[in-house]
Amino acid sequence: MKQLLIRADDLGISYAVDLGIARSVNEGLVRSVGLMTNMPEAARGLSLLAGSDVAVGQHTNVCLGVPVSDPACIPSLLQEDGTFKSSRTYRSCYKTGEDFVVFDEAVTEIEAQLESFRELVGHDPDYFEAHAVLSKNLMRAITYVAEKNGLKEQPCSFDPTVVVRCGSTDTRMVLRSMQPGYDPKAAIVETVEEMADGETVVFVCHPGYLDDYILTHSSLTGDRAKEVDALIDPALRTWLEGRADLRLVDYRDL
């Protein structure tokens, strides 16, 4: 039996994105949602999911907005204006082999975001991972905090051929939204058809609508809205649920 987990990242990043994620959950196929606890729209985003049977994870964010912890304690993560260093900065430094993240400082901010998650959601994250940045020290810190708190870590992999362990399940992560000509519905269908029997794939989405914040702070724009349309498409749901060889799961199943 194949297992497909459709995950929506970035709850809380902006109100428009929250609306798109909520529609993808309440009318669509999403059953796992990653929450950015440091962002101003996190609480309102959660309220839009009230009553939904959805796994909520910590989508740890250290490249957008302001920190939850005391800025004086995490200087390696911040720009001069007190906001996080951008994902662009992480990518450019990673290419040169530089890792500016100080491990202990990353742990401080990750744990602060975890406490914020507990306050907002009322329980531990159903899964635990990090928003798209490239830093070995950050990934080590995520693993450290997850193990320290007994959390289910979803190790990050930008290579769709790499298998990583999440909970008691081997998973393979697929992210197609940055590819030219991205068609979310076709990508999900192709992913399922290419999966091996017994394989579990996490298909990572970023559904959402667009507002000024996203248009000025994110490189991922129009594909967010396309993903909403795909994830609420009745024909896609019928195709997925009608397959005898496929089970739709969320992180609580792993």
TORVONU-723152 format. One record per residue: residue in three letters; z, x, y of N, C-alpha, C in turn. Coordinates in nm, 2 decimals. Layout:
N
Ala, Z, X, Y, Z, X, Y, Z, X, Y
...
This chain:
254
Met, 0.00, 0.08, -0.12, 0.00, 0.00, 0.00, 0.00, 0.09, 0.13
Lys, -0.09, 0.06, 0.22, -0.09, 0.13, 0.34, 0.01, 0.06, 0.44
Gln, 0.06, 0.14, 0.53, 0.15, 0.09, 0.63, 0.11, 0.13, 0.77
Leu, 0.09, 0.03, 0.86, 0.05, 0.05, 0.99, 0.16, 0.01, 1.09
Leu, 0.20, 0.11, 1.17, 0.30, 0.08, 1.28, 0.23, 0.10, 1.41
Ile, 0.22, -0.01, 1.49, 0.16, -0.01, 1.62, 0.27, 0.00, 1.72
Arg, 0.27, 0.11, 1.80, 0.37, 0.14, 1.89, 0.32, 0.13, 2.04
Ala, 0.40, 0.07, 2.13, 0.37, 0.07, 2.27, 0.47, 0.16, 2.34
Asp, 0.41, 0.26, 2.41, 0.50, 0.35, 2.49, 0.50, 0.30, 2.64
Asp, 0.61, 0.35, 2.71, 0.62, 0.35, 2.86, 0.68, 0.22, 2.91
Leu, 0.76, 0.14, 2.84, 0.83, 0.03, 2.90, 0.92, 0.08, 3.01
Gly, 0.90, 0.02, 3.13, 0.99, 0.07, 3.24, 0.91, 0.15, 3.34
Ile, 0.79, 0.20, 3.31, 0.72, 0.29, 3.40, 0.68, 0.22, 3.52
Ser, 0.64, 0.09, 3.51, 0.61, 0.01, 3.63, 0.61, -0.14, 3.59
Tyr, 0.62, -0.23, 3.69, 0.63, -0.37, 3.66, 0.50, -0.42, 3.59
Ala, 0.38, -0.37, 3.64, 0.26, -0.42, 3.58, 0.24, -0.38, 3.43
Val, 0.28, -0.25, 3.40, 0.28, -0.21, 3.27, 0.38, -0.29, 3.18
Asp, 0.49, -0.32, 3.23, 0.59, -0.40, 3.16, 0.53, -0.54, 3.12
Leu, 0.46, -0.60, 3.22, 0.40, -0.73, 3.19, 0.29, -0.72, 3.07
Gly, 0.22, -0.61, 3.07, 0.12, -0.59, 2.97, 0.19, -0.56, 2.83
Ile, 0.29, -0.48, 2.83, 0.36, -0.46, 2.71, 0.43, -0.59, 2.66
Ala, 0.49, -0.66, 2.75, 0.55, -0.79, 2.70, 0.45, -0.88, 2.64
Arg, 0.33, -0.89, 2.70, 0.23, -0.98, 2.64, 0.18, -0.92, 2.50
Ser, 0.17, -0.79, 2.49, 0.14, -0.73, 2.36, 0.24, -0.75, 2.25
Val, 0.36, -0.77, 2.29, 0.47, -0.81, 2.20, 0.47, -0.96, 2.17
Asn, 0.48, -1.03, 2.28, 0.51, -1.18, 2.27, 0.39, -1.26, 2.22
Glu, 0.27, -1.20, 2.24, 0.15, -1.27, 2.20, 0.06, -1.19, 2.10
Gly, 0.11, -1.06, 2.07, 0.03, -0.97, 2.00, 0.09, -0.90, 1.88
Leu, 0.04, -0.78, 1.86, 0.07, -0.71, 1.74, 0.18, -0.60, 1.75
Val, 0.23, -0.58, 1.87, 0.33, -0.47, 1.89, 0.47, -0.51, 1.84
Arg, 0.53, -0.43, 1.76, 0.66, -0.45, 1.71, 0.75, -0.33, 1.73
Ser, 0.71, -0.23, 1.80, 0.79, -0.11, 1.83, 0.75, -0.07, 1.98
Val, 0.86, -0.06, 2.06, 0.84, -0.03, 2.20, 0.93, 0.08, 2.25
Gly, 0.87, 0.18, 2.32, 0.94, 0.29, 2.37, 0.99, 0.27, 2.52
Leu, 1.12, 0.28, 2.54, 1.18, 0.25, 2.67, 1.20, 0.38, 2.75
Met, 1.16, 0.39, 2.87, 1.19, 0.50, 2.96, 1.31, 0.46, 3.05
Thr, 1.42, 0.51, 3.01, 1.55, 0.46, 3.07, 1.57, 0.51, 3.21
Asn, 1.50, 0.61, 3.25, 1.52, 0.66, 3.39, 1.44, 0.59, 3.49
Met, 1.35, 0.50, 3.45, 1.26, 0.44, 3.55, 1.31, 0.31, 3.60
Pro, 1.28, 0.28, 3.73, 1.34, 0.16, 3.80, 1.31, 0.03, 3.73
Glu, 1.20, 0.02, 3.66, 1.16, -0.11, 3.60, 1.21, -0.12, 3.45
Ala, 1.30, -0.03, 3.41, 1.34, -0.04, 3.27, 1.41, -0.17, 3.24
Ala, 1.51, -0.21, 3.32, 1.59, -0.32, 3.29, 1.50, -0.45, 3.29
Arg, 1.42, -0.46, 3.39, 1.33, -0.58, 3.40, 1.23, -0.58, 3.29
Gly, 1.18, -0.47, 3.25, 1.10, -0.46, 3.13, 1.16, -0.52, 3.01
Leu, 1.29, -0.47, 2.98, 1.36, -0.52, 2.87, 1.38, -0.68, 2.87
Ser, 1.41, -0.73, 2.99, 1.43, -0.87, 3.01, 1.30, -0.95, 2.97
Leu, 1.19, -0.89, 2.98, 1.06, -0.96, 2.94, 1.05, -0.97, 2.79
Leu, 1.13, -0.89, 2.72, 1.12, -0.89, 2.57, 1.24, -0.97, 2.51
Ala, 1.32, -1.03, 2.59, 1.43, -1.10, 2.54, 1.39, -1.20, 2.43
Gly, 1.46, -1.20, 2.32, 1.43, -1.29, 2.21, 1.32, -1.24, 2.12
Ser, 1.26, -1.13, 2.15, 1.15, -1.08, 2.06, 1.21, -1.00, 1.95
Asp, 1.15, -1.01, 1.83, 1.19, -0.93, 1.72, 1.12, -0.80, 1.73
Val, 1.17, -0.70, 1.80, 1.10, -0.58, 1.83, 1.19, -0.46, 1.82
Ala, 1.14, -0.35, 1.76, 1.22, -0.23, 1.75, 1.21, -0.16, 1.89
Val, 1.32, -0.12, 1.95, 1.32, -0.05, 2.08, 1.36, 0.09, 2.06
Gly, 1.28, 0.19, 2.10, 1.32, 0.33, 2.09, 1.33, 0.39, 2.22
Gln, 1.39, 0.51, 2.22, 1.40, 0.59, 2.35, 1.28, 0.68, 2.36
His, 1.20, 0.64, 2.47, 1.08, 0.72, 2.50, 1.13, 0.82, 2.61
Thr, 1.20, 0.93, 2.57, 1.26, 1.02, 2.66, 1.16, 1.07, 2.76
Asn, 1.19, 1.07, 2.89, 1.09, 1.10, 2.99, 1.15, 1.21, 3.08
Val, 1.08, 1.32, 3.08, 1.12, 1.43, 3.17, 1.01, 1.48, 3.26
Cys, 0.91, 1.39, 3.28, 0.79, 1.44, 3.36, 0.75, 1.33, 3.47
Leu, 0.84, 1.23, 3.49, 0.80, 1.13, 3.58, 0.93, 1.06, 3.64
Gly, 0.94, 1.05, 3.77, 1.05, 0.98, 3.83, 1.17, 1.08, 3.85
Val, 1.29, 1.03, 3.86, 1.41, 1.11, 3.88, 1.50, 1.11, 3.76
Pro, 1.58, 1.21, 3.75, 1.67, 1.22, 3.63, 1.78, 1.12, 3.63
Val, 1.84, 1.10, 3.51, 1.96, 1.02, 3.50, 2.08, 1.11, 3.52
Ser, 2.08, 1.23, 3.47, 2.19, 1.33, 3.49, 2.19, 1.38, 3.63
Asp, 2.30, 1.46, 3.65, 2.32, 1.52, 3.78, 2.20, 1.63, 3.80
Pro, 2.12, 1.61, 3.91, 2.01, 1.71, 3.93, 2.06, 1.85, 3.94
Ala, 2.18, 1.87, 3.98, 2.23, 2.01, 4.00, 2.24, 2.08, 3.86
Cys, 2.25, 2.00, 3.75, 2.27, 2.05, 3.62, 2.14, 2.08, 3.54
Ile, 2.03, 2.04, 3.60, 1.90, 2.05, 3.53, 1.79, 2.11, 3.61
Pro, 1.81, 2.22, 3.69, 1.71, 2.27, 3.78, 1.58, 2.30, 3.72
Ser, 1.58, 2.35, 3.59, 1.45, 2.39, 3.53, 1.36, 2.28, 3.51
Leu, 1.40, 2.15, 3.51, 1.32, 2.03, 3.49, 1.26, 1.97, 3.62
Leu, 1.31, 2.02, 3.73, 1.29, 1.94, 3.86, 1.20, 2.02, 3.96
Gln, 1.13, 1.94, 4.04, 1.06, 2.00, 4.15, 1.16, 2.00, 4.27
Glu, 1.11, 2.06, 4.38, 1.20, 2.08, 4.50, 1.25, 1.95, 4.55
Asp, 1.17, 1.84, 4.54, 1.20, 1.71, 4.59, 1.30, 1.63, 4.50
Gly, 1.34, 1.69, 4.39, 1.43, 1.63, 4.30, 1.37, 1.54, 4.19
Thr, 1.24, 1.53, 4.19, 1.17, 1.46, 4.08, 1.14, 1.55, 3.97
Phe, 1.11, 1.49, 3.85, 1.07, 1.58, 3.74, 0.94, 1.65, 3.77
Lys, 0.93, 1.77, 3.71, 0.80, 1.84, 3.71, 0.70, 1.75, 3.63
Ser, 0.58, 1.75, 3.67, 0.47, 1.66, 3.62, 0.43, 1.71, 3.48
Ser, 0.36, 1.61, 3.41, 0.30, 1.64, 3.28, 0.19, 1.75, 3.30
Arg, 0.13, 1.74, 3.41, 0.02, 1.84, 3.44, 0.08, 1.98, 3.44
Thr, 0.20, 2.00, 3.50, 0.27, 2.13, 3.50, 0.31, 2.17, 3.36
Tyr, 0.35, 2.08, 3.28, 0.39, 2.11, 3.14, 0.26, 2.16, 3.07
Arg, 0.15, 2.09, 3.09, 0.03, 2.13, 3.02, -0.02, 2.27, 3.06
Ser, -0.02, 2.29, 3.19, -0.08, 2.42, 3.24, 0.01, 2.54, 3.19
Cys, 0.14, 2.52, 3.19, 0.23, 2.62, 3.15, 0.22, 2.65, 3.00
Tyr, 0.20, 2.54, 2.92, 0.19, 2.55, 2.78, 0.07, 2.63, 2.74
Lys, -0.04, 2.62, 2.81, -0.16, 2.69, 2.79, -0.14, 2.84, 2.80
Thr, -0.05, 2.88, 2.89, -0.03, 3.02, 2.91, 0.09, 3.08, 2.83
Gly, 0.15, 2.99, 2.75, 0.26, 3.03, 2.67, 0.40, 3.03, 2.74
Glu, 0.40, 2.97, 2.86, 0.53, 2.96, 2.93, 0.60, 2.83, 2.90
Asp, 0.73, 2.84, 2.87, 0.81, 2.73, 2.85, 0.93, 2.73, 2.95
Phe, 0.92, 2.66, 3.06, 1.02, 2.67, 3.17, 1.14, 2.59, 3.14
Val, 1.14, 2.50, 3.04, 1.25, 2.42, 3.01, 1.36, 2.50, 2.95
Val, 1.48, 2.48, 3.01, 1.60, 2.55, 2.95, 1.66, 2.45, 2.85
Phe, 1.68, 2.49, 2.73, 1.73, 2.41, 2.62, 1.85, 2.33, 2.66
Asp, 1.96, 2.39, 2.71, 2.08, 2.32, 2.74, 2.06, 2.22, 2.85
Glu, 1.98, 2.24, 2.94, 1.95, 2.15, 3.05, 1.87, 2.03, 2.99
Ala, 1.78, 2.05, 2.90, 1.71, 1.94, 2.84, 1.81, 1.85, 2.76
Val, 1.90, 1.91, 2.69, 2.00, 1.84, 2.61, 2.08, 1.75, 2.71
Thr, 2.12, 1.81, 2.82, 2.20, 1.73, 2.92, 2.12, 1.60, 2.97
Glu, 2.00, 1.62, 3.00, 1.92, 1.50, 3.05, 1.89, 1.40, 2.93
Ile, 1.86, 1.45, 2.82, 1.83, 1.37, 2.70, 1.95, 1.28, 2.67
Glu, 2.07, 1.34, 2.67, 2.19, 1.27, 2.63, 2.23, 1.17, 2.74
Ala, 2.20, 1.20, 2.87, 2.22, 1.11, 2.98, 2.13, 0.99, 2.96
Gln, 2.00, 1.01, 2.92, 1.91, 0.90, 2.90, 1.95, 0.82, 2.78
Leu, 2.01, 0.88, 2.68, 2.06, 0.81, 2.56, 2.17, 0.72, 2.60
Glu, 2.27, 0.76, 2.68, 2.38, 0.68, 2.73, 2.32, 0.56, 2.81
Ser, 2.22, 0.59, 2.89, 2.16, 0.48, 2.97, 2.10, 0.38, 2.88
Phe, 2.03, 0.43, 2.77, 1.97, 0.34, 2.68, 2.07, 0.25, 2.61
Arg, 2.18, 0.30, 2.57, 2.29, 0.22, 2.51, 2.34, 0.12, 2.60
Glu, 2.36, 0.15, 2.73, 2.40, 0.06, 2.83, 2.30, -0.06, 2.85
Leu, 2.18, -0.02, 2.85, 2.07, -0.12, 2.88, 2.05, -0.21, 2.76
Val, 2.04, -0.15, 2.64, 1.99, -0.22, 2.52, 2.11, -0.28, 2.44
Gly, 2.22, -0.21, 2.44, 2.34, -0.25, 2.37, 2.36, -0.19, 2.23
His, 2.27, -0.10, 2.19, 2.28, -0.04, 2.07, 2.20, 0.09, 2.07
Asp, 2.22, 0.17, 1.97, 2.14, 0.30, 1.96, 1.99, 0.27, 1.95
Pro, 1.91, 0.36, 1.99, 1.76, 0.35, 1.97, 1.72, 0.33, 1.83
Asp, 1.62, 0.24, 1.80, 1.57, 0.22, 1.67, 1.48, 0.34, 1.63
Tyr, 1.44, 0.42, 1.73, 1.37, 0.55, 1.70, 1.39, 0.63, 1.83
Phe, 1.36, 0.76, 1.82, 1.39, 0.85, 1.92, 1.28, 0.96, 1.93
Glu, 1.22, 0.97, 2.05, 1.11, 1.06, 2.07, 1.09, 1.09, 2.22
Ala, 0.99, 1.16, 2.25, 0.97, 1.21, 2.39, 0.83, 1.17, 2.44
His, 0.83, 1.13, 2.57, 0.70, 1.11, 2.64, 0.62, 1.23, 2.65
Ala, 0.49, 1.22, 2.65, 0.39, 1.32, 2.63, 0.40, 1.45, 2.71
Val, 0.48, 1.54, 2.67, 0.48, 1.67, 2.73, 0.48, 1.78, 2.62
Leu, 0.44, 1.90, 2.66, 0.43, 2.01, 2.56, 0.53, 2.12, 2.60
Ser, 0.64, 2.12, 2.52, 0.75, 2.22, 2.54, 0.83, 2.23, 2.41
Lys, 0.83, 2.35, 2.36, 0.90, 2.37, 2.24, 1.05, 2.35, 2.26
Asn, 1.10, 2.40, 2.37, 1.25, 2.38, 2.40, 1.28, 2.23, 2.42
Leu, 1.20, 2.16, 2.48, 1.22, 2.01, 2.49, 1.23, 1.95, 2.35
Met, 1.13, 1.98, 2.26, 1.12, 1.93, 2.13, 1.25, 1.97, 2.05
Arg, 1.29, 2.09, 2.07, 1.41, 2.14, 2.00, 1.53, 2.06, 2.05
Ala, 1.54, 2.03, 2.18, 1.65, 1.95, 2.23, 1.65, 1.81, 2.18
Ile, 1.53, 1.75, 2.17, 1.52, 1.61, 2.11, 1.57, 1.61, 1.97
Thr, 1.53, 1.71, 1.89, 1.58, 1.71, 1.75, 1.73, 1.73, 1.75
Tyr, 1.78, 1.82, 1.83, 1.93, 1.84, 1.84, 2.01, 1.72, 1.87
Val, 1.96, 1.65, 1.97, 2.03, 1.52, 2.01, 2.02, 1.42, 1.91
Ala, 1.90, 1.41, 1.84, 1.88, 1.31, 1.74, 1.98, 1.34, 1.62
Glu, 1.98, 1.46, 1.58, 2.07, 1.50, 1.46, 2.22, 1.48, 1.50
Lys, 2.25, 1.52, 1.62, 2.39, 1.51, 1.66, 2.44, 1.36, 1.66
Asn, 2.35, 1.27, 1.69, 2.39, 1.13, 1.71, 2.34, 1.04, 1.59
Gly, 2.28, 1.10, 1.49, 2.24, 1.03, 1.37, 2.12, 0.93, 1.40
Leu, 2.03, 0.98, 1.49, 1.92, 0.89, 1.53, 1.79, 0.92, 1.45
Lys, 1.70, 0.82, 1.44, 1.58, 0.84, 1.37, 1.47, 0.90, 1.46
Glu, 1.45, 1.03, 1.45, 1.35, 1.10, 1.53, 1.21, 1.08, 1.48
Gln, 1.12, 1.05, 1.58, 0.98, 1.05, 1.55, 0.93, 1.18, 1.60
Pro, 0.91, 1.29, 1.52, 0.86, 1.41, 1.57, 0.72, 1.39, 1.63
Cys, 0.69, 1.46, 1.74, 0.56, 1.44, 1.81, 0.46, 1.53, 1.75
Ser, 0.34, 1.47, 1.73, 0.22, 1.55, 1.68, 0.10, 1.50, 1.75
Phe, 0.03, 1.59, 1.82, -0.10, 1.55, 1.89, -0.22, 1.58, 1.79
Asp, -0.19, 1.62, 1.67, -0.29, 1.64, 1.57, -0.29, 1.53, 1.47
Pro, -0.39, 1.44, 1.46, -0.38, 1.32, 1.37, -0.39, 1.36, 1.23
Thr, -0.41, 1.49, 1.19, -0.41, 1.53, 1.05, -0.27, 1.57, 1.00
Val, -0.18, 1.59, 1.10, -0.05, 1.64, 1.06, 0.05, 1.53, 1.02
Val, 0.12, 1.55, 0.91, 0.21, 1.45, 0.86, 0.35, 1.50, 0.90
Val, 0.43, 1.41, 0.96, 0.57, 1.44, 1.00, 0.66, 1.34, 0.95
Arg, 0.79, 1.37, 0.93, 0.89, 1.29, 0.86, 0.96, 1.21, 0.97
Cys, 0.97, 1.08, 0.95, 1.05, 0.99, 1.04, 1.14, 0.90, 0.95
Gly, 1.27, 0.91, 0.97, 1.35, 0.84, 0.88, 1.33, 0.89, 0.73
Ser, 1.30, 0.80, 0.65, 1.27, 0.83, 0.51, 1.13, 0.83, 0.47
Thr, 1.04, 0.83, 0.58, 0.90, 0.80, 0.56, 0.81, 0.92, 0.62
Asp, 0.71, 0.96, 0.55, 0.61, 1.05, 0.60, 0.52, 0.97, 0.69
Thr, 0.49, 1.02, 0.81, 0.41, 0.94, 0.90, 0.30, 1.03, 0.96
Arg, 0.19, 0.97, 1.00, 0.08, 1.04, 1.07, 0.06, 0.97, 1.20
Met, 0.06, 1.04, 1.31, 0.04, 0.97, 1.44, -0.10, 0.98, 1.48
Val, -0.15, 0.87, 1.53, -0.29, 0.86, 1.58, -0.29, 0.81, 1.73
Leu, -0.34, 0.89, 1.82, -0.35, 0.85, 1.96, -0.50, 0.87, 2.00
Arg, -0.56, 0.76, 2.03, -0.71, 0.77, 2.06, -0.74, 0.73, 2.21
Ser, -0.64, 0.69, 2.29, -0.66, 0.64, 2.42, -0.72, 0.73, 2.52
Met, -0.71, 0.86, 2.50, -0.77, 0.96, 2.60, -0.91, 1.00, 2.56
Gln, -0.96, 0.94, 2.45, -1.10, 0.98, 2.41, -1.20, 0.91, 2.49
Pro, -1.32, 0.97, 2.52, -1.43, 0.90, 2.60, -1.48, 0.78, 2.52
Gly, -1.50, 0.67, 2.59, -1.56, 0.55, 2.53, -1.46, 0.48, 2.44
Tyr, -1.33, 0.50, 2.46, -1.23, 0.44, 2.38, -1.24, 0.29, 2.37
Asp, -1.24, 0.24, 2.24, -1.24, 0.09, 2.21, -1.12, 0.07, 2.13
Pro, -1.01, 0.02, 2.18, -0.89, 0.00, 2.10, -0.90, -0.08, 1.97
Lys, -0.97, -0.19, 1.98, -0.99, -0.27, 1.86, -1.06, -0.19, 1.75
Ala, -1.17, -0.13, 1.79, -1.25, -0.05, 1.69, -1.17, 0.06, 1.64
Ala, -1.09, 0.13, 1.73, -1.01, 0.24, 1.68, -0.90, 0.20, 1.58
Ile, -0.84, 0.08, 1.60, -0.74, 0.04, 1.50, -0.81, 0.01, 1.37
Val, -0.92, -0.06, 1.37, -1.00, -0.09, 1.25, -1.04, 0.03, 1.18
Glu, -1.09, 0.13, 1.25, -1.13, 0.26, 1.19, -1.02, 0.33, 1.13
Thr, -0.90, 0.33, 1.20, -0.78, 0.40, 1.15, -0.74, 0.34, 1.01
Val, -0.74, 0.20, 1.01, -0.69, 0.14, 0.88, -0.79, 0.17, 0.77
Glu, -0.92, 0.16, 0.80, -1.02, 0.18, 0.69, -1.01, 0.33, 0.64
Glu, -0.97, 0.42, 0.73, -0.97, 0.56, 0.69, -0.84, 0.60, 0.62
Met, -0.74, 0.52, 0.63, -0.60, 0.55, 0.58, -0.61, 0.56, 0.42
Ala, -0.53, 0.65, 0.37, -0.52, 0.66, 0.22, -0.42, 0.56, 0.17
Asp, -0.43, 0.52, 0.05, -0.33, 0.43, -0.01, -0.19, 0.50, -0.01
Gly, -0.09, 0.43, 0.03, 0.04, 0.48, 0.04, 0.08, 0.55, 0.17
Glu, -0.02, 0.57, 0.26, 0.00, 0.64, 0.38, 0.06, 0.55, 0.49
Thr, 0.14, 0.60, 0.58, 0.20, 0.53, 0.69, 0.15, 0.60, 0.82
Val, 0.08, 0.52, 0.90, 0.02, 0.57, 1.03, 0.09, 0.50, 1.14
Val, 0.13, 0.58, 1.24, 0.18, 0.53, 1.37, 0.07, 0.53, 1.47
Phe, 0.02, 0.42, 1.51, -0.09, 0.41, 1.61, -0.03, 0.39, 1.74
Val, -0.04, 0.49, 1.83, 0.03, 0.50, 1.96, -0.06, 0.43, 2.06
Cys, 0.00, 0.33, 2.13, -0.07, 0.26, 2.24, 0.01, 0.27, 2.37
His, -0.06, 0.24, 2.48, 0.00, 0.24, 2.61, -0.04, 0.11, 2.68
Pro, -0.02, -0.01, 2.62, -0.07, -0.13, 2.68, 0.00, -0.15, 2.82
Gly, -0.08, -0.21, 2.91, -0.02, -0.25, 3.04, -0.12, -0.29, 3.14
Tyr, -0.08, -0.36, 3.24, -0.17, -0.39, 3.35, -0.14, -0.28, 3.46
Leu, -0.22, -0.29, 3.56, -0.23, -0.18, 3.66, -0.17, -0.22, 3.80
Asp, -0.09, -0.14, 3.85, -0.04, -0.15, 3.99, -0.06, -0.02, 4.06
Asp, -0.02, -0.02, 4.19, -0.04, 0.10, 4.27, 0.04, 0.22, 4.21
Tyr, 0.15, 0.20, 4.15, 0.23, 0.31, 4.09, 0.15, 0.38, 3.98
Ile, 0.10, 0.30, 3.89, 0.02, 0.36, 3.78, -0.10, 0.43, 3.83
Leu, -0.17, 0.36, 3.92, -0.30, 0.42, 3.97, -0.27, 0.55, 4.04
Thr, -0.15, 0.58, 4.10, -0.13, 0.70, 4.17, -0.04, 0.80, 4.09
His, 0.01, 0.76, 3.97, 0.10, 0.85, 3.90, 0.06, 0.87, 3.76
Ser, -0.04, 0.81, 3.71, -0.08, 0.82, 3.57, -0.23, 0.85, 3.56
Ser, -0.26, 0.94, 3.46, -0.40, 0.96, 3.43, -0.46, 0.86, 3.34
Leu, -0.37, 0.77, 3.28, -0.41, 0.67, 3.19, -0.41, 0.53, 3.26
Thr, -0.52, 0.48, 3.29, -0.53, 0.35, 3.37, -0.60, 0.24, 3.30
Gly, -0.73, 0.24, 3.31, -0.81, 0.12, 3.25, -0.79, 0.10, 3.11
Asp, -0.76, 0.21, 3.03, -0.74, 0.19, 2.89, -0.62, 0.11, 2.85
Arg, -0.52, 0.11, 2.95, -0.40, 0.04, 2.92, -0.43, -0.11, 2.91
Ala, -0.51, -0.16, 3.01, -0.55, -0.30, 3.01, -0.64, -0.34, 2.89
Lys, -0.73, -0.24, 2.85, -0.81, -0.27, 2.73, -0.72, -0.28, 2.61
Glu, -0.62, -0.20, 2.60, -0.53, -0.21, 2.48, -0.46, -0.35, 2.48
Val, -0.42, -0.40, 2.59, -0.36, -0.53, 2.59, -0.45, -0.63, 2.53
Asp, -0.57, -0.64, 2.58, -0.67, -0.73, 2.52, -0.69, -0.72, 2.37
Ala, -0.70, -0.59, 2.32, -0.71, -0.57, 2.18, -0.59, -0.62, 2.10
Leu, -0.47, -0.59, 2.15, -0.35, -0.62, 2.08, -0.32, -0.77, 2.07
Ile, -0.38, -0.85, 2.16, -0.35, -0.99, 2.16, -0.47, -1.06, 2.10
Asp, -0.57, -0.99, 2.05, -0.69, -1.05, 2.00, -0.66, -1.12, 1.86
Pro, -0.68, -1.25, 1.85, -0.65, -1.32, 1.73, -0.74, -1.27, 1.61
Ala, -0.86, -1.23, 1.64, -0.94, -1.19, 1.53, -0.89, -1.06, 1.47
Leu, -0.84, -0.97, 1.55, -0.78, -0.84, 1.50, -0.66, -0.87, 1.42
Arg, -0.57, -0.96, 1.46, -0.45, -1.00, 1.39, -0.49, -1.06, 1.25
Thr, -0.59, -1.15, 1.25, -0.63, -1.21, 1.13, -0.69, -1.11, 1.03
Trp, -0.76, -1.01, 1.08, -0.82, -0.91, 1.00, -0.71, -0.82, 0.94
Leu, -0.62, -0.78, 1.02, -0.51, -0.69, 0.97, -0.42, -0.77, 0.87
Glu, -0.38, -0.89, 0.91, -0.28, -0.96, 0.82, -0.35, -1.01, 0.69
Gly, -0.48, -1.02, 0.69, -0.56, -1.07, 0.58, -0.58, -0.96, 0.47
Arg, -0.55, -0.83, 0.50, -0.58, -0.72, 0.41, -0.47, -0.72, 0.31
Ala, -0.50, -0.72, 0.18, -0.40, -0.72, 0.07, -0.35, -0.57, 0.06
Asp, -0.42, -0.47, 0.11, -0.37, -0.34, 0.09, -0.29, -0.28, 0.21
Leu, -0.26, -0.37, 0.31, -0.20, -0.32, 0.43, -0.07, -0.40, 0.47
Arg, 0.03, -0.33, 0.51, 0.16, -0.39, 0.56, 0.18, -0.34, 0.70
Leu, 0.20, -0.44, 0.79, 0.24, -0.41, 0.93, 0.39, -0.39, 0.94
Val, 0.43, -0.27, 0.99, 0.57, -0.24, 0.99, 0.62, -0.20, 1.13
Asp, 0.75, -0.18, 1.15, 0.80, -0.12, 1.27, 0.90, -0.02, 1.23
Tyr, 0.96, 0.05, 1.33, 1.04, 0.17, 1.30, 1.17, 0.13, 1.22
Arg, 1.21, 0.01, 1.22, 1.33, -0.03, 1.14, 1.30, -0.03, 0.99
Asp, 1.17, -0.02, 0.96, 1.12, -0.02, 0.82, 1.11, 0.12, 0.76
Leu, 1.12, 0.22, 0.85, 1.10, 0.36, 0.80, 1.23, 0.42, 0.76
